[in-house]
Amino acid sequence: MAERASETKAEIRGQMAPFTMEQVQLIRASLRASRAVRDLAVLETGIDTMLRGGDLLRLKVSDVRDVNGSIRQSLHVRQDKTDHTVRVTLTDKAQSALAALVALGKCGPDYLFTRQGDPQGKHLSEVSLRDIIKGWCKIIHVDPRRYSGHSLRRTKAVFIYEETRNLEAVRQMLGHTSLAQTIKYLGVNEKQVADIAAKYE
């Protein structure tokens, strides 16, 4: 019995689940209704950029705002884990959410995601990010143990893969160094890989 409980905990600690588009819409609506400006910006930016939690939290106003004060449509981010640079794109929703966040009193050198009421403060920790995301799980009625910062990173990646089956495009967006790494990250099984390979004779 103890062995089975240990296996269950290991499974829960494994790969974090992505959010579905329906779940994202529910979370987005709830955050808008409660005027949670920062958390809405975390949601939209985290999903769009597909960055690891640490890289997402280290973003500053100067990274996302151009010389005219507008939020950029795309930007380059150097990943801390790999030291490789990835280009990320922001949708209209993310741009709007970030503009609203910056309007709360943030300047160029300020971190985007800080504690509430402290626009010039230190960036949130990854633990704080995890807690925010687990709070969203109450909105969509799912097990919070299955979700973390990686859920944001995986959400759009999984959606794009399911829509296009283009592993190479997803690999580049995630900043992975190999397709094997992307396959493992997405949870693609061997049959799916074989089916994809068969299309490229």
Disulfide bonds with the S-S distance in Angstrom:
none
